[in-house]
Amino acid sequence: MGALLCVPIMVHDEAAALADAEAARDAGADLVEFRIDEVFSGSGDENETKLVLRLVAGSPLPCIVTCRSAAEGGGYDGDDMERVSVYERLGTAGRGGGPTLRAGSEPSTPRSIDAPGSENAARIVGVPGEHPPRYLDCELETYTRSANLKQKVNLAVASPDRPRESATSLILSIHDFQGRPADLTRRLLRARSEPVAAVIKLAYRARSVRDNLELFDLLAERDRPMIALGMGEFGLASRVLASKFGGFLTFASLRSAAVTAPGQPTVREILETYRFRSVRASTKVFGIVGWPVGHSLSPVVHNAGFDETGFDGVYVPWPVQADAASPDASYASFKATVLELVHHPRLDLAGLSVTIPHKENLVRLARESGWEMDAASEATGAGNTLVVERGAEVRARVANTDAPALAACLAAAVGGLEGRRIAVLGAGGVARAAAYGLSGAGAQVVILNRTRARAERLVADIARAGGGSAGDVRVGEMGELETVAFDAVVNGTPVGMESGPEPERSPIDAGMLAQIQPGAVFMDTVYRPLRTPFLRQAEEAGIRTIDGVGMFVSQAEAQFRMWTGLEPPPRLFENRTRAALMPEQ
Ligand code: NAP
């Protein structure tokens, strides 16, 4: 059975919270968590307690009720005894079980109740049809602060020695919003020593993607149902992959503005993009390493490919920080992360896409590790694909699918590359892939770059690696756009890219376009936005254009073939990419 999907709802208003719970059910969630710490002050106002009872009674899904303390990131800073009293009142509310969870998905605690009355139950007037929540969440620190508190919580929930006395079970939780708690092991052992805890929850801020791996190990070695999640952008994998490692549940927000913990995906993202319900123990793991990777479209296309072909895989972002000012430190962190991912015994990593700024780091790591590399990676000094084969031993190989992808897109547009004159703007990673791919197919490539020395290095590297044997690659001047009859001009700079250095500008002056020969093609490798200033300018001058989607799709399709041995469904990657890039209506 896979992990449950829970939508946390920060309660401010009763009707809005119930409407959100209905929306969560309609979106496909299994349960909701009512976070009551903004509406329950612990002042002794019975109306607050009644509001919570009505929420639970009216919930269309089984629910967790949590009054999170300020000390663990919540909004409650009142008296602990008051907080625990409302738990006791909730746990002993009414009779009957309320909405139930998917069969087999929960700890084996009873759903029906014979709730004993309690002082509070007698004092507070209940609401018609009231029933207890399925879970109450209490922090380990609160629960263990005093024997009295613990005893009161225990009265509200089912326990091994009184299993049928309550339909409510205890989630005992540990949070750290700063990072991995230094005393993590000690705290977990303390939680495990509490027999009444039906579920142990651990959530801490992941400082790097490597924190996910420890969370997976803890899940695999759990002694009872467990929630183990990394908060923040580095922890997304722990949320998506919970089912693979036997996690009890994962949280996803109803809408992106409603997250209760940083890094939480939306229900739609986790169900549709990440195919949460399809992840199981056997699922192979793929992903993208880069910095930043939050807006990458690779998870969208690869997960769609797995879905359509029935391949048992899932693709997640693995952000690995980089600092342009200290390339060695960036490499060290890339290397440590990738080697851990590749060699982690439980993860089943089967492949990675590698993007800016780590493509060169991938080649460096492959050389140090003795991994096989394709000729395009050797020649360009940059790789974008890692294929991991796990047999008696783990074997990894590196490829560059950017070079053939770019060449294939342009070849289709200009009717073959043999003898074509092509100007490439830029001398970075993409320009290297372009120079190698195009010259290898017989084109004559001219590199036009702001920094001439970098263009010269590119040409020397390609020549040294034996690339360009069929055509040739040389350094040129921008002015050549007005004197040479190019068949195509490729933008390999980030100029014109949304949130890039110069989003409004084209990398060439409009005046140069007058000299471009009829029939020439302008290709941009930038695909955000789809119509860049470079392409708009060309279209206005009557020049044929190709946007950056074709190259993106083609390099991703090649990766998919390498990883799965399957053909990606025709047009699927392109349709998904274009749909994701269309401005919202
Ligand atoms: P890179 O390695 O950082 O190289 C960028 C190049 O652009 C450098 O040669 C740089 O010149 C030049 N440049 C940067 N800012 C400039 C400016 N303001 N004016 C003139 N030249 C400028 O980057 P990359 O990895 O090659 O990526 C370049 C672009 O390709 C990205 O923006 C991305 O959108 C696109 N891309 C597309 C795909 C796809 O599949 N479609 C894949 C990868 C990348 P200097 O040498 O003078 O610094």
Boltz pocket constraint, residues with backbone or C-beta under 6 A from the ligand:
constraints:
  - pocket:
      binder: B
      contacts: [[A, 356], [A, 402], [A, 425], [A, 426], [A, 427], [A, 428], [A, 429], [A, 430], [A, 431], [A, 449], [A, 450], [A, 451], [A, 454], [A, 491], [A, 492], [A, 493], [A, 494], [A, 495], [A, 497], [A, 500], [A, 501], [A, 502], [A, 507], [A, 524], [A, 525], [A, 526], [A, 527], [A, 548], [A, 549], [A, 551], [A, 552], [A, 553], [A, 555]]
      max_distance: 6.0
